[in-house]
Amino acid sequence: MKKIYIVKYCGGSHDDWYSADVFVTDKKTTATKYVTKFNKILKKWKEHYKQYEENILENMNWIKDEHLEHFERWNDLQNITKCYCDEIELR
């Protein structure tokens, strides 16, 4: 049977959790390469934006007041958890 791969990313937490479809392919290597690249870049940018954070509670970071111009991008990155791939078998 033929298989297809749906590449997705997810984010949020608990009540506001979401999953977004990125694309569909019939090539597992294409899906795997995209997922790997997406997660690598996501990790890189999250690390970059950590320089604008401060620890406000024991396990909670927030953007520093002097860097509020970066809030939207920082917040978007905080909401994305990871990219992944679902495999579906066509009948």
Secondary structure, 3 states (H helix, E strand, C coil): CCEEEEEEEEECCHHHCEEEEEEEECCHHHHHHHHHHHHHHHHHHHHHHHHHEEEEECCEEEECHHHHHHHHHHHHHHHEEEEEEEEEECC
